[in-house]
């Protein structure tokens, strides 16, 4: 028999060990799966961010080419002037190697270096058809070896195409900063392809993870797909969709993520070796094991400390029990000498014993709490209170006192008794006394109502109410000096609902939350904020006015129940002045727009909380062109009127998703957030320029504006955005004014 028990114990121990190791293995596997998913999510983020960078940079190049074409189309220029302009623009954009001028005979000219080329590519026809766009990678006619993308646009004069511009970008140059830089410490590989798979550009990386110049040919001919196939990838690309795929090449498993650039159906490919994923998982598993061992060590130490603690507590409990036995004997001796009626309650048997008292005999009530209603021992209004107090002392083992009406003892419904009970731990019973407290309770109730009324009067309260937090009923309600009878009115379901409806609509949610039972309890227990200011309806004045409510707490001596007392004061004049001061402190005096300090604070607060990279934001500086001539010719009052009109139209354009400020003079600033795309931001810049041109003060002076724009990426301070936008504004001014320019880099 003993051997069987030993065998069973061994089996149980080994089973527990197997379960423990199985659970640990499952936990490690879950960590690996989570880490793998995190890596794939990062791979996806890198792809989308790289596609966004491609789109942004090439669109910026397109904007530069279009703006330059507009400059050349406004007035006639000599060949030398054209050469100087195009050379200046090319040097200002590090991605442009050169910019060719296309004459009306479809010949390419570099007037700076006196070079002429004949190019019969289809994009030349696109230019003379009035189209702007990008070519796919093609071999440069300049050196017959470089792979280039051409950004082209027409030049108009009198609404006729008279030529064009072709900006040359060498896309196979690894030094170009196209690629998002966070690619697993250069362990992964990122590059772009055209729609037919031709490699456009790639990141610097010693591990190429492919060979050849066409990635689609590589995938079709040289790899073994594991969870996808070549046709499904082409199918997704034709539908302009993103996706994952995995394949094996040279005994190395790899994961790829592909996503569209939205330029000529170009695609971004991110590739990572599964060896990297396995290494990261092994590293994470090692850290996890280390953490588990540290937790086990801490647990063992804590368990040792707890065992020592409980041994010490057990000794203390034994000493306490000895002291309780002595105390119980003392209690019994004291109770025998009191004039109050004594009772005992046996917790296990639920029985109440009332000792003989005056002319009353000794009484035993079995099933006391469970049969309390049938005994008619306590009045209906206090039946719940008595049960709660009994359960409270049983659970907390503390002293309890309260007042209640006990018709079973008094033989009437008007007599109050002061009940005092203690918990006797030795034999799990309650010992208590009953004393007639009718006189004190009647006096107290009168005093309570009178004192609350006085509190409302002495504090000049417009409104006052008191709530019994135990019963959740309103006990006193005074409004405009009139006392209302609200006995048995539920606080939160009835009274508070109508009370909140008198508050202004914008304040109701805040008022309801402040006076809710949950918040009142929080204020009492954690000393929370006890005041609230809001607008409430004044029927005599037919308007909303500001009031300030305060709450305080008092206990009823009859039953020790807690009251919440709330009362209000009129602060309408004081609050109106305060709001007016705050508004003036935040605003520009002439336009009502935000001043420098307030605008900068709003921008910094937004940048601090900005988390999503898909949240398109921008910082703009809007500066009126030649504004000094308007002040000098038409006077400063007219100049102020122009400033005010510009402020009004800026707010109308940006009111729902931006901040607008004035830093002084004719300089305005805008911060746009939560835009759908960078294109939407540029559309708003065009609208601002167009609408400012529509402001007319006389027939002589034209009112125009130049704008510098910075798209927000990872900046965390307004000063950085302002400096970048100021540089972009400088380029706008130097390029002829009445235009906008987007900051790309410091060059």
C-alpha positions in Angstrom: 0.0 0.0 0.0 2.8 2.3 0.9 4.6 1.5 -2.3 1.5 2.3 -4.3 1.2 5.8 -2.6 4.9 6.5 -3.4 4.4 5.5 -7.0 1.3 7.7 -7.3 3.3 10.6 -5.8 6.1 10.1 -8.3 3.7 10.0 -11.2 2.0 13.2 -10.0 5.3 15.0 -9.6 6.5 13.9 -13.1 3.1 14.9 -14.6 3.4 18.3 -13.0 7.0 18.7 -14.3 5.8 17.8 -17.9 2.9 20.2 -17.6 5.3 22.9 -16.4 7.7 22.4 -19.3 4.9 22.2 -21.7 3.4 25.5 -20.5 6.9 27.1 -20.6 7.4 25.8 -24.2 3.9 27.1 -25.2 4.7 30.5 -23.6 8.0 30.8 -25.4 6.3 29.8 -28.7 3.7 32.5 -28.1 6.5 35.1 -27.5 8.1 34.0 -30.7 4.9 34.3 -32.6 4.3 37.8 -31.2 7.8 38.9 -32.0 7.6 37.5 -35.5 4.3 39.4 -36.0 6.0 42.5 -34.7 8.8 42.1 -37.2 6.3 41.7 -40.0 4.4 44.8 -38.9 7.7 46.7 -38.9 8.5 45.4 -42.3 5.1 46.6 -43.5 5.6 50.0 -41.8 9.0 50.4 -43.5 7.4 49.6 -46.9 4.6 52.1 -46.5 6.9 54.8 -45.2 9.4 54.3 -48.0 6.5 54.5 -50.6 5.4 57.7 -48.9 8.9 59.1 -49.1 9.2 58.2 -52.8 5.8 59.8 -53.5 6.6 62.9 -51.5 10.1 63.4 -53.1 9.1 62.9 -56.7 6.0 65.0 -56.2 8.2 67.8 -54.8 10.4 67.5 -57.9 7.3 67.7 -60.0 6.3 70.9 -58.2 9.7 72.4 -58.7 9.6 71.6 -62.5 6.1 73.0 -62.8 6.9 76.2 -60.9 10.0 76.7 -63.1 8.0 76.2 -66.2 5.5 78.8 -65.0 8.4 81.3 -64.5 9.8 80.7 -68.0 6.3 81.0 -69.5 5.5 84.4 -68.1 8.0 86.5 -70.0 10.5 85.8 -72.8 14.0 84.8 -71.8 17.3 84.6 -73.7 19.1 81.2 -74.0 21.7 82.3 -71.4 18.9 83.4 -69.0 17.2 80.0 -69.4 20.4 78.2 -68.9 21.2 80.1 -65.7 17.6 79.6 -64.3 17.7 75.8 -65.0 21.2 75.4 -63.6 20.2 77.3 -60.4 17.1 75.1 -59.9 19.1 71.9 -60.5 21.7 72.9 -58.0 19.0 73.7 -55.4 17.6 70.1 -55.7 20.1 67.4 -54.9 18.1 64.8 -56.8 18.2 66.6 -60.2 21.5 65.9 -62.1 20.4 68.4 -64.8 17.3 70.0 -66.4 16.9 70.1 -70.1 15.0 72.7 -72.0 12.7 71.3 -74.8 12.2 73.7 -77.7 9.3 73.8 -80.1 11.2 71.5 -82.5 11.3 68.9 -79.7 15.1 69.2 -79.3 16.7 69.1 -75.8 19.0 72.0 -74.9 21.5 72.5 -72.0 22.2 76.2 -72.6 24.6 76.4 -69.6 26.9 73.7 -71.1 25.9 74.4 -74.7 24.7 70.8 -75.3 22.0 69.7 -77.7 20.3 66.2 -77.8 17.7 64.6 -80.0 15.3 62.4 -77.9 12.4 60.6 -79.6 11.0 59.1 -76.4 7.2 59.2 -75.9 7.4 61.7 -73.0 8.3 64.4 -75.6 4.9 63.9 -77.2 3.3 63.9 -73.8 4.9 67.4 -73.1 3.4 68.9 -76.3 0.1 67.3 -75.5 0.1 69.4 -72.3 0.8 66.6 -69.9 3.0 66.6 -66.7 4.4 63.4 -65.4 7.3 60.9 -64.8 8.9 58.3 -67.1 9.8 54.8 -66.1 13.6 54.1 -65.8 15.4 54.5 -69.2 19.0 54.8 -70.3 20.3 58.3 -70.3 21.1 59.9 -73.7 23.7 62.0 -71.9 26.2 59.3 -71.1 24.4 56.2 -72.5 24.9 54.2 -69.3 23.0 55.8 -66.4 19.5 54.7 -65.6 17.3 57.8 -65.2 13.7 58.9 -64.5 12.6 62.0 -66.3 10.2 64.5 -64.7 8.6 66.5 -67.5 6.1 69.3 -67.9 5.0 71.7 -70.7 5.8 75.5 -70.9 2.8 77.6 -71.8 2.6 81.0 -73.4 -0.7 82.6 -74.3 -2.4 79.2 -73.5 -0.2 77.4 -76.1 2.5 74.8 -75.5 5.7 76.4 -76.7 8.2 74.0 -75.2 8.9 72.0 -72.0 11.3 71.0 -69.3 12.8 67.6 -68.5 14.4 67.1 -65.1 16.8 64.2 -65.0 17.1 62.0 -61.9 19.7 59.2 -61.7 17.6 56.5 -59.9 20.4 53.8 -59.6 22.5 56.1 -57.4 22.6 54.6 -54.0 23.7 57.9 -52.4 20.2 59.3 -53.0 18.2 59.5 -49.8 15.0 57.8 -51.0 14.9 55.0 -48.4 13.4 54.9 -45.0 16.4 54.3 -42.7 15.0 51.9 -40.1 15.5 48.6 -41.8 16.7 46.2 -39.0 20.2 47.7 -38.6 20.9 47.3 -42.4 20.2 43.6 -42.2 17.1 43.9 -44.5 17.0 45.2 -48.0 14.7 47.8 -49.6 14.4 48.9 -53.2 11.9 50.2 -55.8 10.9 48.7 -59.1 9.0 49.9 -62.1 5.8 48.2 -63.2 7.8 45.6 -65.3 10.1 44.8 -62.4 13.1 46.9 -63.4 15.2 48.0 -60.3 14.8 51.8 -59.9 16.8 52.5 -56.7 18.1 50.6 -53.7 19.5 51.1 -50.2 23.1 50.7 -49.4 23.5 47.2 -48.1 26.2 44.5 -48.4 23.6 41.7 -48.5 21.7 42.3 -51.8 19.4 39.3 -51.3 18.8 39.1 -55.2 20.8 39.3 -58.4 20.2 40.9 -61.8 18.5 44.2 -62.8 14.9 42.9 -63.0 13.4 41.6 -59.7 10.3 40.0 -61.4 12.6 37.8 -63.6 14.5 36.9 -60.4 11.3 35.8 -58.6 10.0 33.9 -61.7 13.2 32.0 -62.4 15.4 31.7 -59.3 13.2 31.1 -56.2 11.0 28.5 -54.7 7.8 30.1 -53.2 6.6 28.7 -49.8 3.2 30.3 -49.1 2.5 32.2 -52.3 3.5 32.2 -56.0 4.7 34.4 -58.7 1.3 34.8 -60.4 -0.4 35.9 -57.2 2.2 38.6 -56.7 1.7 39.9 -60.2 -2.1 39.7 -59.8 -1.8 41.9 -56.6 0.5 44.4 -58.3 -1.9 44.7 -61.3 -4.6 45.5 -58.8 -2.4 48.0 -57.0 -2.5 46.0 -53.8 0.0 45.3 -51.0 1.0 41.9 -49.7 3.4 39.4 -48.1 5.2 36.4 -49.6 7.9 34.0 -48.6 10.4 32.0 -50.7 13.6 30.0 -50.5 16.7 31.1 -52.4 20.1 29.3 -52.1 19.0 27.4 -48.9 17.9 30.7 -47.3 14.3 31.4 -46.5 13.2 35.0 -47.0 10.1 37.2 -46.3 9.1 40.0 -48.6 6.5 42.8 -48.3 5.5 44.8 -51.4 3.4 48.0 -51.6 2.6 50.5 -54.4 4.3 54.0 -54.6 1.3 55.5 -56.6 3.7 56.8 -59.3 3.5 55.0 -62.7 2.6 51.8 -60.9 6.0 51.7 -59.2 6.4 49.3 -56.3 8.5 49.1 -53.1 9.9 45.7 -52.1 11.2 45.0 -48.5 13.1 41.7 -48.1 14.4 40.1 -44.9 16.0 36.8 -44.3 14.3 34.4 -42.0 17.7 33.9 -40.3 17.3 37.5 -39.0 13.8 36.7 -37.7 15.1 33.6 -36.0 18.0 35.5 -34.4 15.7 38.1 -33.1 13.3 35.4 -31.7 16.3 33.6 -30.0 17.4 36.9 -28.5 13.8 37.6 -27.2 13.5 34.0 -25.9 16.8 34.4 -24.0 15.6 37.6 -22.5 12.3 35.9 -21.6 14.0 33.0 -19.9 16.2 35.4 -18.0 13.2 37.3 -16.8 11.4 34.1 -15.8 14.4 33.0 -13.7 14.6 36.4 -12.1 10.8 36.2 -11.3 11.3 32.7 -9.8 14.1 34.0 -7.7 12.1 36.9 -6.4 9.1 34.6 -5.8 11.2 32.2 -3.7 12.7 35.1 -1.7 9.2 36.6 -1.1 7.8 33.2 -0.2 10.5 32.8 2.4 9.8 36.3 3.8 6.0 35.5 3.9 6.6 32.2 5.8 8.7 34.0 8.4 6.1 36.7 8.6 3.1 34.3 9.1 5.1 32.4 11.8 5.5 35.7 13.6 1.9 36.6 13.1 0.7 33.3 14.4 2.7 33.9 17.6 1.2 37.3 17.9 -2.4 35.9 17.4 -1.8 33.4 20.2 -0.9 36.3 22.5 -3.9 38.3 21.3 -6.3 35.5 22.0 -5.0 35.2 25.5 -5.6 38.9 25.9 -9.1 38.6 24.4 -10.1 35.9 26.9 -9.1 38.2 29.7 -10.9 41.1 28.1 -14.1 39.0 27.6 -14.3 38.3 31.3 -13.9 42.0 32.0 -16.7 42.8 29.4 -19.1 40.4 31.1 -18.4 42.0 34.5 -19.0 45.5 33.1 -22.2 44.5 31.3 -23.7 43.1 34.4 -23.3 46.5 36.0 -25.0 48.6 33.2 -28.6 49.7 33.3 -29.0 49.2 29.5 -30.6 46.1 28.2 -28.0 43.5 27.2 -28.2 41.1 24.2 -26.0 38.4 22.7 -26.0 37.2 19.1 -24.6 33.7 18.2 -23.2 34.1 14.7 -23.1 30.3 13.8 -26.6 29.6 15.0 -28.1 32.9 14.0 -29.8 33.3 17.4 -30.4 36.5 19.5 -30.6 36.3 23.3 -32.2 39.3 25.1 -31.4 39.2 28.8 -34.1 39.9 31.4 -34.5 43.7 31.9 -36.8 45.5 34.3 -40.2 43.8 33.8 -39.1 42.1 30.6 -38.2 38.4 30.7 -35.2 36.7 29.0 -36.0 36.1 25.3 -34.4 33.8 22.7 -35.0 34.5 19.0 -33.8 31.7 16.7 -33.1 32.3 13.0 -32.9 35.9 13.9 -31.6 37.7 10.8 -33.1 35.2 8.3 -36.5 35.7 10.0 -36.2 39.3 11.0 -39.2 40.6 9.1 -41.6 38.1 10.7 -40.4 39.0 14.2 -41.3 42.7 13.6 -38.2 43.3 15.7 -37.2 46.5 13.9 -39.2 49.1 11.9 -39.4 48.7 8.2 -37.3 51.9 7.5 -34.5 50.5 9.7 -34.7 46.7 8.8 -32.1 47.0 6.1 -29.9 49.2 8.3 -29.9 46.6 11.1 -28.9 43.7 8.8 -26.1 45.8 7.2 -24.7 46.7 10.7 -24.8 43.1 11.8 -23.0 41.9 8.7 -20.6 44.8 8.9 -19.4 43.9 12.4 -19.3 40.2 11.6 -17.0 40.9 8.6 -14.9 43.7 10.0 -14.9 42.5 13.7 -15.0 46.1 14.9 -17.3 48.1 17.2 -20.6 49.3 15.8 -23.0 51.9 17.0 -26.3 53.1 15.4 -29.8 54.3 16.2 -33.0 52.5 15.1 -36.6 52.0 16.1 -37.2 48.5 17.7 -41.0 48.0 18.1 -40.5 44.4 19.3 -38.9 45.8 22.5 -40.7 49.2 22.8 -44.2 47.9 21.7 -44.6 51.1 19.6 -43.3 52.7 16.4 -41.9 56.0 17.9 -39.2 54.9 20.4 -35.6 55.1 19.3 -32.8 52.8 20.7 -29.1 53.5 20.6 -27.5 50.1 19.7 -23.9 49.4 20.6 -22.2 46.1 19.7 -18.7 44.5 19.9 -17.4 41.3 18.3 -16.1 38.6 20.7 -13.6 36.5 18.8 -13.3 33.7 21.2 -16.7 32.2 20.7 -17.8 34.0 17.6 -20.6 36.1 19.1 -21.7 39.7 19.3 -22.4 41.4 22.6 -24.3 44.6 22.7 -26.5 47.0 24.7 -29.8 48.8 23.9 -30.5 52.3 25.4 -33.6 54.4 24.8 -32.4 57.4 22.7 -35.8 58.9 21.6 -35.2 62.3 23.1 -31.8 62.8 21.6 -32.9 61.6 18.1 -35.9 63.9 18.0 -33.8 66.8 19.0 -31.0 65.9 16.6 -33.4 65.6 13.6 -34.8 69.1 14.3 -31.3 70.5 14.8 -30.0 68.9 11.6 -32.7 70.5 9.4 -32.3 73.8 11.1 -28.5 73.8 10.8 -28.6 72.9 7.1 -31.0 75.7 6.4 -28.8 78.1 8.3 -25.7 76.9 6.4 -27.4 77.8 3.1 -28.5 81.2 4.3 -25.3 82.1 6.0 -23.3 81.2 2.9 -25.6 83.3 0.6 -26.4 80.1 -1.2 -28.7 80.4 -4.3 -29.3 76.6 -4.2 -28.7 73.9 -1.6 -29.5 70.3 -1.2 -28.4 67.4 1.1 -28.3 63.7 0.1 -28.1 60.7 2.4 -25.3 58.7 0.8 -26.5 55.4 2.4 -30.1 55.5 1.2 -29.3 57.7 -1.9 -32.3 60.0 -1.1 -32.5 63.7 -1.0 -33.3 64.9 2.5 -33.2 68.7 2.1 -33.7 70.9 -1.0 -33.6 74.8 -1.0 -33.7 77.0 -4.0 -33.8 80.8 -4.0 -34.6 80.8 -0.3 -37.6 78.4 -0.7 -37.5 75.1 1.2 -38.9 72.1 -0.7 -40.2 68.8 0.7 -38.3 66.0 -1.1 -38.8 63.1 1.3 -38.3 59.7 -0.5 -37.0 61.3 -3.7 -34.2 59.2 -5.2 -31.0 61.3 -5.8 -29.4 59.9 -9.0 -32.4 58.5 -10.9 -34.7 61.4 -10.3 -33.4 64.6 -8.6 -30.0 64.7 -10.3 -31.5 64.2 -13.8 -33.7 67.3 -13.5 -30.9 69.2 -11.8 -28.5 68.6 -14.7 -31.1 69.6 -17.3 -31.0 73.2 -15.9 -27.3 73.5 -16.7 -26.1 74.8 -20.1 -26.0 72.1 -22.7 -22.2 72.2 -23.0 -21.8 71.8 -19.2 -24.3 69.0 -18.6 -21.9 66.1 -19.1 -19.4 67.7 -16.7 -22.0 68.5 -14.1 -23.5 65.0 -14.2 -20.1 63.4 -13.8 -19.2 65.7 -10.8 -22.4 65.1 -8.9 -22.5 61.3 -9.7 -22.5 58.9 -6.8 -19.1 57.5 -7.9 -17.4 60.9 -8.0 -19.0 62.0 -4.6 -17.6 58.8 -3.0 -14.2 59.5 -4.6 -14.2 63.0 -3.2 -15.0 61.8 0.3 -12.5 58.9 0.4 -9.7 60.5 -1.6 -10.2 64.2 -0.8 -10.9 65.1 -4.5 -11.9 68.5 -5.8 -15.0 69.8 -4.0 -16.0 72.7 -6.2 -17.4 73.1 -9.8 -18.2 76.1 -11.9 -20.9 75.9 -14.6 -23.8 77.9 -16.2 -27.3 77.3 -15.0 -30.6 78.6 -16.2 -32.0 81.7 -14.4 -35.7 81.8 -15.2 -36.2 85.4 -13.8 -33.5 86.7 -16.1 -34.3 84.3 -19.0 -30.6 83.4 -19.5 -27.8 81.2 -18.3 -25.5 82.5 -15.6 -22.3 81.2 -13.9 -22.6 79.6 -10.4 -20.0 77.9 -8.2 -21.1 74.8 -6.2 -19.3 73.4 -3.2 -19.9 70.2 -1.4 -19.2 69.1 2.2 -19.9 66.0 4.3 -21.5 65.6 7.7 -22.5 62.5 9.7 -25.9 61.9 11.4 -25.3 61.1 15.1 -28.5 59.0 15.1 -27.2 56.4 12.8 -23.8 57.6 11.8 -24.9 57.8 8.2 -23.1 60.2 5.9 -24.7 63.3 4.3 -23.4 65.1 1.2 -24.4 68.8 1.3 -24.1 70.9 -1.9 -24.7 74.7 -2.1 -24.0 77.4 -4.7 -23.0 81.0 -5.0 -23.4 83.5 -7.8 -20.1 84.1 -9.7 -21.5 85.4 -13.0 -19.9 88.8 -13.0 -16.5 87.5 -11.7 -16.5 84.6 -14.2 -17.4 86.9 -17.2 -14.5 89.2 -16.4 -12.1 86.2 -16.0 -13.1 84.7 -19.4 -12.7 88.1 -21.1 -9.2 88.5 -19.6 -8.2 84.9 -20.8 -9.5 85.6 -24.3 -7.6 88.9 -24.6 -4.4 87.2 -23.2 -4.5 84.6 -26.0 -5.4 86.7 -29.0 -3.9 89.3 -31.3 -5.6 92.6 -30.7 -6.1 93.6 -34.4 -7.4 90.3 -35.9 -8.6 88.1 -33.0 -6.2 85.3 -34.1 -4.0 83.5 -31.7 -0.9 85.5 -30.6 2.6 84.1 -30.8 2.8 82.5 -27.3 -0.6 80.8 -27.5 -0.1 79.5 -31.1 3.3 78.1 -30.3 1.9 76.4 -27.2 -0.9 74.8 -29.2 1.5 73.5 -31.8 3.9 72.0 -29.1 1.0 70.3 -27.3 -0.2 68.7 -30.5 3.4 67.6 -31.5 3.8 66.1 -28.0 0.7 64.0 -28.3 1.0 63.1 -32.1 1.5 59.3 -32.4 0.2 58.2 -35.9 2.5 58.6 -38.9 -0.6 58.6 -41.1 -1.7 61.9 -39.6 -0.8 64.4 -42.3 0.2 67.8 -40.7 1.9 70.9 -42.0 3.2 74.2 -40.7 2.8 77.3 -43.0 4.1 80.9 -42.9 1.9 83.3 -45.0 3.5 86.6 -45.8 1.9 89.4 -47.8 3.9 90.6 -50.8 4.9 94.3 -51.0 2.6 95.1 -48.1 4.7 98.2 -47.1 3.6 99.9 -50.4 -0.1 99.5 -49.4 0.6 101.2 -46.0 2.6 104.0 -47.6 0.1 104.7 -50.4 -3.3 104.0 -48.8 -2.5 104.6 -45.1 -2.2 102.3 -42.1 -6.0 102.2 -41.5 -6.4 100.6 -44.9 -3.4 98.3 -44.2 -5.1 97.2 -41.0 -8.3 96.5 -42.9 -6.3 94.3 -45.3 -4.8 92.4 -42.4 -8.3 91.8 -40.9 -9.7 90.5 -44.2 -6.7 88.1 -44.6 -7.2 86.9 -41.0 -10.9 86.2 -41.7 -10.3 84.2 -44.9 -7.5 82.2 -43.2 -9.8 81.2 -40.4 -12.6 80.2 -42.8 -10.2 77.9 -44.7 -8.6 76.3 -41.7 -11.3 76.6 -39.0 -12.1 72.8 -38.5 -8.6 71.3 -38.6 -6.0 73.9 -37.8 -4.7 76.7 -35.7 -4.2 80.2 -37.2 -2.1 82.9 -35.6 -0.5 86.3 -36.3 3.1 87.0 -35.3 2.9 90.7 -36.1 2.9 92.9 -39.2 1.8 91.0 -42.3 3.1 87.6 -41.1 0.6 84.9 -40.4 1.2 81.3 -39.3 -1.0 78.2 -39.8 -0.7 74.7 -38.3 -2.9 72.1 -40.2 -3.6 68.7 -38.6 -5.6 65.6 -39.4 -5.4 66.2 -43.2 -6.2 63.4 -45.6 -3.0 63.8 -47.6 -0.2 66.2 -48.5 -2.0 67.0 -51.7 -5.0 68.3 -49.6 -2.5 70.6 -47.7 -1.1 72.0 -51.0 -4.7 72.5 -52.3 -5.4 74.7 -49.2 -2.2 76.7 -49.9 -3.4 77.3 -53.5 -6.8 78.4 -52.2 -5.2 80.8 -49.7 -3.1 82.4 -52.5 -6.1 82.6 -54.8 -8.5 84.1 -52.3 -5.9 86.7 -51.1 -5.5 87.8 -54.7 -9.3 88.4 -54.7 -9.0 91.1 -52.0 -9.2 94.5 -53.7 -8.8 97.8 -51.9 -8.4 100.0 -55.1 -7.7 99.5 -58.8 -4.0 100.0 -58.5 -2.6 97.8 -55.8 -2.7 94.1 -56.1 -2.7 92.1 -52.9 -0.8 88.8 -53.0 0.9 86.4 -50.6 3.8 84.0 -50.5 3.8 80.8 -48.4 6.5 78.6 -47.0 5.3 75.1 -46.0 6.9 72.3 -44.0 5.2 68.8 -43.8 5.5 67.5 -40.3 7.4 64.2 -39.9 9.0 63.7 -36.5 9.6 67.3 -35.3 8.7 67.9 -31.6 9.0 71.7 -31.3 7.5 74.6 -33.1 10.8 76.4 -33.6 12.1 73.6 -35.9 8.9 73.9 -38.1 9.1 77.7 -38.1 12.7 77.7 -39.3 12.1 75.2 -42.1 8.9 77.0 -43.3 10.9 80.3 -43.1 13.5 78.9 -45.5 10.7 77.7 -47.8 9.1 81.2 -47.7 12.5 82.7 -48.6 12.6 80.5 -51.8 9.0 81.5 -52.6 9.9 85.2 -52.3 13.1 84.8 -54.4 11.2 82.8 -57.1 8.8 85.7 -57.9 6.3 85.8 -55.0 2.6 84.9 -55.1 3.4 81.2 -54.8 4.1 78.6 -52.2 7.1 76.4 -51.7 7.5 73.1 -49.8 10.6 72.6 -47.6 12.5 69.5 -48.8 15.9 69.9 -47.2 18.3 72.6 -46.0 19.8 73.0 -49.4 
